[in-house]
Amino acid sequence: MKVIGTTSSLVKQHQAIELGAIACFNYKKPNFIHKIKDLTQGKGVDYVLDTVGGEAVRQGLSCLANGGTLASLGIVLDTKFCLDAIDFLTQEQHLIGVNFGKHTPIQRYKIFLQLSDLIKNQKLNVKIDRTFFLTQAAEAHSYVEEKKGDRFGKVVLLNDE
């Protein structure tokens, strides 16, 4: 599988490529959709994973190939987006909304175990930006808030023991 990423930071673009993306574009620049289309010889991508919501969903749909699928997993920026119904229908695209909040604790735990297994077997790599002990939870929250656009990876809380 070939991965193309988008971000708004040049540093994050380089980090994504270091992690294996074949390219990474700045989604704040108006020509990034054309660059993705050029990279895919005009076809577009088969899958888009969106964790931002809002306008990013519409942008992701614009990058999709005919019959492509966009999975929306989060809403960070905005709750609304518009799409061109004719493009969406004629290109037979698929839009999937995933609401993890509706899952029971047992279902979430099963997902956690599946993800843990993928990480343990090195089929999924997770980039960790920084770790904190549980007693530093307030400091961890402050770090996340002040480094919003500058972080690349997850912030992890560790057991103090």
mmCIF file of the C-alpha atoms, coordinates in Angstrom:
data_MODEL
# 
_entry.id   MODEL 
# 
loop_
_atom_site.group_PDB 
_atom_site.id 
_atom_site.type_symbol 
_atom_site.label_atom_id 
_atom_site.label_alt_id 
_atom_site.label_comp_id 
_atom_site.label_asym_id 
_atom_site.label_entity_id 
_atom_site.label_seq_id 
_atom_site.pdbx_PDB_ins_code 
_atom_site.Cartn_x 
_atom_site.Cartn_y 
_atom_site.Cartn_z 
_atom_site.occupancy 
_atom_site.B_iso_or_equiv 
_atom_site.pdbx_formal_charge 
_atom_site.auth_seq_id 
_atom_site.auth_comp_id 
_atom_site.auth_asym_id 
_atom_site.auth_atom_id 
_atom_site.pdbx_PDB_model_num 
ATOM 1   C CA . MET A 1 1   ? 0.000   0.000  0.000   1.00 0.00 ? 1   MET A CA 1 
ATOM 2   C CA . LYS A 1 2   ? 1.272   3.452  -0.907  1.00 0.00 ? 2   LYS A CA 1 
ATOM 3   C CA . VAL A 1 3   ? 0.452   6.293  1.465   1.00 0.00 ? 3   VAL A CA 1 
ATOM 4   C CA . ILE A 1 4   ? 0.135   9.984  0.627   1.00 0.00 ? 4   ILE A CA 1 
ATOM 5   C CA . GLY A 1 5   ? -0.194  12.329 3.586   1.00 0.00 ? 5   GLY A CA 1 
ATOM 6   C CA . THR A 1 6   ? -1.391  15.873 4.165   1.00 0.00 ? 6   THR A CA 1 
ATOM 7   C CA . THR A 1 7   ? -0.455  18.309 6.900   1.00 0.00 ? 7   THR A CA 1 
ATOM 8   C CA . SER A 1 8   ? 0.051   22.043 7.324   1.00 0.00 ? 8   SER A CA 1 
ATOM 9   C CA . SER A 1 9   ? 3.639   21.874 8.560   1.00 0.00 ? 9   SER A CA 1 
ATOM 10  C CA . LEU A 1 10  ? 6.816   21.363 6.525   1.00 0.00 ? 10  LEU A CA 1 
ATOM 11  C CA . VAL A 1 11  ? 8.396   19.539 9.476   1.00 0.00 ? 11  VAL A CA 1 
ATOM 12  C CA . LYS A 1 12  ? 5.438   17.124 9.636   1.00 0.00 ? 12  LYS A CA 1 
ATOM 13  C CA . GLN A 1 13  ? 5.636   16.592 5.873   1.00 0.00 ? 13  GLN A CA 1 
ATOM 14  C CA . HIS A 1 14  ? 9.242   15.404 6.279   1.00 0.00 ? 14  HIS A CA 1 
ATOM 15  C CA . GLN A 1 15  ? 8.301   13.240 9.269   1.00 0.00 ? 15  GLN A CA 1 
ATOM 16  C CA . ALA A 1 16  ? 5.500   11.561 7.303   1.00 0.00 ? 16  ALA A CA 1 
ATOM 17  C CA . ILE A 1 17  ? 7.891   10.758 4.468   1.00 0.00 ? 17  ILE A CA 1 
ATOM 18  C CA . GLU A 1 18  ? 10.447  9.394  6.963   1.00 0.00 ? 18  GLU A CA 1 
ATOM 19  C CA . LEU A 1 19  ? 7.700   7.072  8.247   1.00 0.00 ? 19  LEU A CA 1 
ATOM 20  C CA . GLY A 1 20  ? 7.034   5.737  4.742   1.00 0.00 ? 20  GLY A CA 1 
ATOM 21  C CA . ALA A 1 21  ? 4.634   8.076  2.946   1.00 0.00 ? 21  ALA A CA 1 
ATOM 22  C CA . ILE A 1 22  ? 5.567   8.420  -0.727  1.00 0.00 ? 22  ILE A CA 1 
ATOM 23  C CA . ALA A 1 23  ? 4.580   12.096 -0.574  1.00 0.00 ? 23  ALA A CA 1 
ATOM 24  C CA . CYS A 1 24  ? 3.042   14.585 1.815   1.00 0.00 ? 24  CYS A CA 1 
ATOM 25  C CA . PHE A 1 25  ? 1.389   17.862 0.840   1.00 0.00 ? 25  PHE A CA 1 
ATOM 26  C CA . ASN A 1 26  ? 0.326   21.019 2.659   1.00 0.00 ? 26  ASN A CA 1 
ATOM 27  C CA . TYR A 1 27  ? -3.489  20.962 2.707   1.00 0.00 ? 27  TYR A CA 1 
ATOM 28  C CA . LYS A 1 28  ? -3.586  24.741 3.245   1.00 0.00 ? 28  LYS A CA 1 
ATOM 29  C CA . LYS A 1 29  ? -2.166  25.336 -0.228  1.00 0.00 ? 29  LYS A CA 1 
ATOM 30  C CA . PRO A 1 30  ? -4.839  25.444 -2.935  1.00 0.00 ? 30  PRO A CA 1 
ATOM 31  C CA . ASN A 1 31  ? -2.973  23.196 -5.352  1.00 0.00 ? 31  ASN A CA 1 
ATOM 32  C CA . PHE A 1 32  ? -2.501  20.148 -3.099  1.00 0.00 ? 32  PHE A CA 1 
ATOM 33  C CA . ILE A 1 33  ? -5.484  18.290 -4.617  1.00 0.00 ? 33  ILE A CA 1 
ATOM 34  C CA . HIS A 1 34  ? -4.001  18.770 -8.100  1.00 0.00 ? 34  HIS A CA 1 
ATOM 35  C CA . LYS A 1 35  ? -0.633  17.499 -6.838  1.00 0.00 ? 35  LYS A CA 1 
ATOM 36  C CA . ILE A 1 36  ? -2.287  14.338 -5.499  1.00 0.00 ? 36  ILE A CA 1 
ATOM 37  C CA . LYS A 1 37  ? -4.130  13.847 -8.791  1.00 0.00 ? 37  LYS A CA 1 
ATOM 38  C CA . ASP A 1 38  ? -0.853  14.342 -10.698 1.00 0.00 ? 38  ASP A CA 1 
ATOM 39  C CA . LEU A 1 39  ? 0.947   11.854 -8.449  1.00 0.00 ? 39  LEU A CA 1 
ATOM 40  C CA . THR A 1 40  ? -1.767  9.263  -9.141  1.00 0.00 ? 40  THR A CA 1 
ATOM 41  C CA . GLN A 1 41  ? -1.775  9.970  -12.912 1.00 0.00 ? 41  GLN A CA 1 
ATOM 42  C CA . GLY A 1 42  ? -5.158  11.679 -12.615 1.00 0.00 ? 42  GLY A CA 1 
ATOM 43  C CA . LYS A 1 43  ? -6.858  8.703  -10.966 1.00 0.00 ? 43  LYS A CA 1 
ATOM 44  C CA . GLY A 1 44  ? -6.965  9.901  -7.363  1.00 0.00 ? 44  GLY A CA 1 
ATOM 45  C CA . VAL A 1 45  ? -6.521  7.774  -4.254  1.00 0.00 ? 45  VAL A CA 1 
ATOM 46  C CA . ASP A 1 46  ? -8.515  4.715  -3.276  1.00 0.00 ? 46  ASP A CA 1 
ATOM 47  C CA . TYR A 1 47  ? -8.892  5.572  0.408   1.00 0.00 ? 47  TYR A CA 1 
ATOM 48  C CA . VAL A 1 48  ? -8.889  8.705  2.536   1.00 0.00 ? 48  VAL A CA 1 
ATOM 49  C CA . LEU A 1 49  ? -8.740  8.572  6.317   1.00 0.00 ? 49  LEU A CA 1 
ATOM 50  C CA . ASP A 1 50  ? -10.001 11.860 7.757   1.00 0.00 ? 50  ASP A CA 1 
ATOM 51  C CA . THR A 1 51  ? -9.608  12.695 11.431  1.00 0.00 ? 51  THR A CA 1 
ATOM 52  C CA . VAL A 1 52  ? -10.300 16.429 11.118  1.00 0.00 ? 52  VAL A CA 1 
ATOM 53  C CA . GLY A 1 53  ? -13.827 16.868 9.744   1.00 0.00 ? 53  GLY A CA 1 
ATOM 54  C CA . GLY A 1 54  ? -15.328 19.964 8.164   1.00 0.00 ? 54  GLY A CA 1 
ATOM 55  C CA . GLU A 1 55  ? -13.704 21.186 4.964   1.00 0.00 ? 55  GLU A CA 1 
ATOM 56  C CA . ALA A 1 56  ? -11.130 18.361 5.136   1.00 0.00 ? 56  ALA A CA 1 
ATOM 57  C CA . VAL A 1 57  ? -13.918 15.886 4.263   1.00 0.00 ? 57  VAL A CA 1 
ATOM 58  C CA . ARG A 1 58  ? -14.757 17.773 1.074   1.00 0.00 ? 58  ARG A CA 1 
ATOM 59  C CA . GLN A 1 59  ? -11.060 18.047 0.212   1.00 0.00 ? 59  GLN A CA 1 
ATOM 60  C CA . GLY A 1 60  ? -10.633 14.316 0.816   1.00 0.00 ? 60  GLY A CA 1 
ATOM 61  C CA . LEU A 1 61  ? -13.553 13.489 -1.466  1.00 0.00 ? 61  LEU A CA 1 
ATOM 62  C CA . SER A 1 62  ? -11.908 15.640 -4.164  1.00 0.00 ? 62  SER A CA 1 
ATOM 63  C CA . CYS A 1 63  ? -8.791  13.464 -3.904  1.00 0.00 ? 63  CYS A CA 1 
ATOM 64  C CA . LEU A 1 64  ? -10.694 10.169 -4.256  1.00 0.00 ? 64  LEU A CA 1 
ATOM 65  C CA . ALA A 1 65  ? -10.651 7.955  -7.317  1.00 0.00 ? 65  ALA A CA 1 
ATOM 66  C CA . ASN A 1 66  ? -13.862 6.618  -8.844  1.00 0.00 ? 66  ASN A CA 1 
ATOM 67  C CA . GLY A 1 67  ? -15.274 4.124  -6.362  1.00 0.00 ? 67  GLY A CA 1 
ATOM 68  C CA . GLY A 1 68  ? -12.954 5.395  -3.616  1.00 0.00 ? 68  GLY A CA 1 
ATOM 69  C CA . THR A 1 69  ? -13.827 5.450  0.077   1.00 0.00 ? 69  THR A CA 1 
ATOM 70  C CA . LEU A 1 70  ? -13.424 8.181  2.660   1.00 0.00 ? 70  LEU A CA 1 
ATOM 71  C CA . ALA A 1 71  ? -13.673 7.199  6.335   1.00 0.00 ? 71  ALA A CA 1 
ATOM 72  C CA . SER A 1 72  ? -14.278 10.100 8.705   1.00 0.00 ? 72  SER A CA 1 
ATOM 73  C CA . LEU A 1 73  ? -13.134 9.319  12.254  1.00 0.00 ? 73  LEU A CA 1 
ATOM 74  C CA . GLY A 1 74  ? -13.121 12.663 13.972  1.00 0.00 ? 74  GLY A CA 1 
ATOM 75  C CA . ILE A 1 75  ? -14.296 16.226 14.161  1.00 0.00 ? 75  ILE A CA 1 
ATOM 76  C CA . VAL A 1 76  ? -11.581 18.627 15.218  1.00 0.00 ? 76  VAL A CA 1 
ATOM 77  C CA . LEU A 1 77  ? -12.210 21.696 13.054  1.00 0.00 ? 77  LEU A CA 1 
ATOM 78  C CA . ASP A 1 78  ? -15.845 21.859 12.036  1.00 0.00 ? 78  ASP A CA 1 
ATOM 79  C CA . THR A 1 79  ? -18.988 19.748 12.089  1.00 0.00 ? 79  THR A CA 1 
ATOM 80  C CA . LYS A 1 80  ? -20.265 20.695 8.622   1.00 0.00 ? 80  LYS A CA 1 
ATOM 81  C CA . PHE A 1 81  ? -19.059 20.159 5.079   1.00 0.00 ? 81  PHE A CA 1 
ATOM 82  C CA . CYS A 1 82  ? -20.549 20.414 1.604   1.00 0.00 ? 82  CYS A CA 1 
ATOM 83  C CA . LEU A 1 83  ? -20.045 18.087 -1.292  1.00 0.00 ? 83  LEU A CA 1 
ATOM 84  C CA . ASP A 1 84  ? -20.842 18.188 -4.968  1.00 0.00 ? 84  ASP A CA 1 
ATOM 85  C CA . ALA A 1 85  ? -23.608 15.574 -5.246  1.00 0.00 ? 85  ALA A CA 1 
ATOM 86  C CA . ILE A 1 86  ? -23.101 15.086 -8.977  1.00 0.00 ? 86  ILE A CA 1 
ATOM 87  C CA . ASP A 1 87  ? -19.372 14.385 -8.563  1.00 0.00 ? 87  ASP A CA 1 
ATOM 88  C CA . PHE A 1 88  ? -20.067 12.146 -5.558  1.00 0.00 ? 88  PHE A CA 1 
ATOM 89  C CA . LEU A 1 89  ? -22.692 10.101 -7.416  1.00 0.00 ? 89  LEU A CA 1 
ATOM 90  C CA . THR A 1 90  ? -21.070 9.907  -10.845 1.00 0.00 ? 90  THR A CA 1 
ATOM 91  C CA . GLN A 1 91  ? -17.758 8.846  -9.283  1.00 0.00 ? 91  GLN A CA 1 
ATOM 92  C CA . GLU A 1 92  ? -19.590 6.300  -7.080  1.00 0.00 ? 92  GLU A CA 1 
ATOM 93  C CA . GLN A 1 93  ? -17.637 7.334  -4.014  1.00 0.00 ? 93  GLN A CA 1 
ATOM 94  C CA . HIS A 1 94  ? -18.229 5.975  -0.527  1.00 0.00 ? 94  HIS A CA 1 
ATOM 95  C CA . LEU A 1 95  ? -18.378 8.069  2.634   1.00 0.00 ? 95  LEU A CA 1 
ATOM 96  C CA . ILE A 1 96  ? -18.231 6.285  5.988   1.00 0.00 ? 96  ILE A CA 1 
ATOM 97  C CA . GLY A 1 97  ? -18.712 7.996  9.333   1.00 0.00 ? 97  GLY A CA 1 
ATOM 98  C CA . VAL A 1 98  ? -17.260 6.209  12.342  1.00 0.00 ? 98  VAL A CA 1 
ATOM 99  C CA . ASN A 1 99  ? -18.530 7.071  15.822  1.00 0.00 ? 99  ASN A CA 1 
ATOM 100 C CA . PHE A 1 100 ? -16.345 5.401  18.439  1.00 0.00 ? 100 PHE A CA 1 
ATOM 101 C CA . GLY A 1 101 ? -18.385 7.064  21.178  1.00 0.00 ? 101 GLY A CA 1 
ATOM 102 C CA . LYS A 1 102 ? -21.304 4.724  20.572  1.00 0.00 ? 102 LYS A CA 1 
ATOM 103 C CA . HIS A 1 103 ? -19.244 1.609  21.308  1.00 0.00 ? 103 HIS A CA 1 
ATOM 104 C CA . THR A 1 104 ? -19.585 -0.032 24.697  1.00 0.00 ? 104 THR A CA 1 
ATOM 105 C CA . PRO A 1 105 ? -16.502 -0.253 26.932  1.00 0.00 ? 105 PRO A CA 1 
ATOM 106 C CA . ILE A 1 106 ? -16.193 -3.939 26.002  1.00 0.00 ? 106 ILE A CA 1 
ATOM 107 C CA . GLN A 1 107 ? -16.266 -3.133 22.267  1.00 0.00 ? 107 GLN A CA 1 
ATOM 108 C CA . ARG A 1 108 ? -13.657 -0.398 22.741  1.00 0.00 ? 108 ARG A CA 1 
ATOM 109 C CA . TYR A 1 109 ? -11.495 -2.808 24.728  1.00 0.00 ? 109 TYR A CA 1 
ATOM 110 C CA . LYS A 1 110 ? -11.690 -5.344 21.872  1.00 0.00 ? 110 LYS A CA 1 
ATOM 111 C CA . ILE A 1 111 ? -10.566 -2.650 19.422  1.00 0.00 ? 111 ILE A CA 1 
ATOM 112 C CA . PHE A 1 112 ? -7.751  -1.750 21.828  1.00 0.00 ? 112 PHE A CA 1 
ATOM 113 C CA . LEU A 1 113 ? -6.634  -5.406 21.936  1.00 0.00 ? 113 LEU A CA 1 
ATOM 114 C CA . GLN A 1 114 ? -6.673  -5.634 18.123  1.00 0.00 ? 114 GLN A CA 1 
ATOM 115 C CA . LEU A 1 115 ? -4.604  -2.464 17.835  1.00 0.00 ? 115 LEU A CA 1 
ATOM 116 C CA . SER A 1 116 ? -2.214  -3.687 20.543  1.00 0.00 ? 116 SER A CA 1 
ATOM 117 C CA . ASP A 1 117 ? -1.749  -6.936 18.623  1.00 0.00 ? 117 ASP A CA 1 
ATOM 118 C CA . LEU A 1 118 ? -1.000  -5.046 15.393  1.00 0.00 ? 118 LEU A CA 1 
ATOM 119 C CA . ILE A 1 119 ? 1.578   -2.902 17.222  1.00 0.00 ? 119 ILE A CA 1 
ATOM 120 C CA . LYS A 1 120 ? 3.147   -5.896 18.971  1.00 0.00 ? 120 LYS A CA 1 
ATOM 121 C CA . ASN A 1 121 ? 3.481   -7.754 15.641  1.00 0.00 ? 121 ASN A CA 1 
ATOM 122 C CA . GLN A 1 122 ? 4.942   -4.620 14.012  1.00 0.00 ? 122 GLN A CA 1 
ATOM 123 C CA . LYS A 1 123 ? 2.097   -4.344 11.512  1.00 0.00 ? 123 LYS A CA 1 
ATOM 124 C CA . LEU A 1 124 ? 1.208   -0.918 12.884  1.00 0.00 ? 124 LEU A CA 1 
ATOM 125 C CA . ASN A 1 125 ? 3.731   1.639  14.049  1.00 0.00 ? 125 ASN A CA 1 
ATOM 126 C CA . VAL A 1 126 ? 2.691   4.369  16.437  1.00 0.00 ? 126 VAL A CA 1 
ATOM 127 C CA . LYS A 1 127 ? 4.760   7.515  16.609  1.00 0.00 ? 127 LYS A CA 1 
ATOM 128 C CA . ILE A 1 128 ? 5.087   8.745  20.197  1.00 0.00 ? 128 ILE A CA 1 
ATOM 129 C CA . ASP A 1 129 ? 5.806   12.440 20.581  1.00 0.00 ? 129 ASP A CA 1 
ATOM 130 C CA . ARG A 1 130 ? 6.304   12.501 24.339  1.00 0.00 ? 130 ARG A CA 1 
ATOM 131 C CA . THR A 1 131 ? 5.505   10.537 27.486  1.00 0.00 ? 131 THR A CA 1 
ATOM 132 C CA . PHE A 1 132 ? 4.398   11.730 30.932  1.00 0.00 ? 132 PHE A CA 1 
ATOM 133 C CA . PHE A 1 133 ? 3.721   9.903  34.179  1.00 0.00 ? 133 PHE A CA 1 
ATOM 134 C CA . LEU A 1 134 ? 0.141   9.891  35.488  1.00 0.00 ? 134 LEU A CA 1 
ATOM 135 C CA . THR A 1 135 ? 1.172   12.281 38.247  1.00 0.00 ? 135 THR A CA 1 
ATOM 136 C CA . GLN A 1 136 ? 2.101   14.720 35.438  1.00 0.00 ? 136 GLN A CA 1 
ATOM 137 C CA . ALA A 1 137 ? -1.330  14.540 33.754  1.00 0.00 ? 137 ALA A CA 1 
ATOM 138 C CA . ALA A 1 138 ? -1.954  18.286 34.145  1.00 0.00 ? 138 ALA A CA 1 
ATOM 139 C CA . GLU A 1 139 ? 1.441   19.024 32.569  1.00 0.00 ? 139 GLU A CA 1 
ATOM 140 C CA . ALA A 1 140 ? 0.628   16.591 29.733  1.00 0.00 ? 140 ALA A CA 1 
ATOM 141 C CA . HIS A 1 141 ? -2.661  18.379 29.024  1.00 0.00 ? 141 HIS A CA 1 
ATOM 142 C CA . SER A 1 142 ? -0.883  21.746 28.982  1.00 0.00 ? 142 SER A CA 1 
ATOM 143 C CA . TYR A 1 143 ? 1.723   20.342 26.586  1.00 0.00 ? 143 TYR A CA 1 
ATOM 144 C CA . VAL A 1 144 ? -0.971  19.061 24.216  1.00 0.00 ? 144 VAL A CA 1 
ATOM 145 C CA . GLU A 1 145 ? -2.773  22.417 24.250  1.00 0.00 ? 145 GLU A CA 1 
ATOM 146 C CA . GLU A 1 146 ? 0.306   24.554 23.646  1.00 0.00 ? 146 GLU A CA 1 
ATOM 147 C CA . LYS A 1 147 ? 1.807   22.245 20.991  1.00 0.00 ? 147 LYS A CA 1 
ATOM 148 C CA . LYS A 1 148 ? -1.425  21.638 19.013  1.00 0.00 ? 148 LYS A CA 1 
ATOM 149 C CA . GLY A 1 149 ? -0.055  22.169 15.519  1.00 0.00 ? 149 GLY A CA 1 
ATOM 150 C CA . ASP A 1 150 ? 3.556   21.329 16.320  1.00 0.00 ? 150 ASP A CA 1 
ATOM 151 C CA . ARG A 1 151 ? 3.250   17.781 17.640  1.00 0.00 ? 151 ARG A CA 1 
ATOM 152 C CA . PHE A 1 152 ? 3.793   14.717 15.496  1.00 0.00 ? 152 PHE A CA 1 
ATOM 153 C CA . GLY A 1 153 ? 2.692   11.601 17.297  1.00 0.00 ? 153 GLY A CA 1 
ATOM 154 C CA . LYS A 1 154 ? 0.819   10.669 20.412  1.00 0.00 ? 154 LYS A CA 1 
ATOM 155 C CA . VAL A 1 155 ? 1.270   11.925 23.953  1.00 0.00 ? 155 VAL A CA 1 
ATOM 156 C CA . VAL A 1 156 ? 1.202   8.951  26.308  1.00 0.00 ? 156 VAL A CA 1 
ATOM 157 C CA . LEU A 1 157 ? 0.521   8.782  30.049  1.00 0.00 ? 157 LEU A CA 1 
ATOM 158 C CA . LEU A 1 158 ? 2.547   6.118  31.874  1.00 0.00 ? 158 LEU A CA 1 
ATOM 159 C CA . ASN A 1 159 ? 1.892   4.413  35.181  1.00 0.00 ? 159 ASN A CA 1 
ATOM 160 C CA . ASP A 1 160 ? 4.051   5.976  37.915  1.00 0.00 ? 160 ASP A CA 1 
ATOM 161 C CA . GLU A 1 161 ? 5.145   2.607  39.270  1.00 0.00 ? 161 GLU A CA 1 
# 
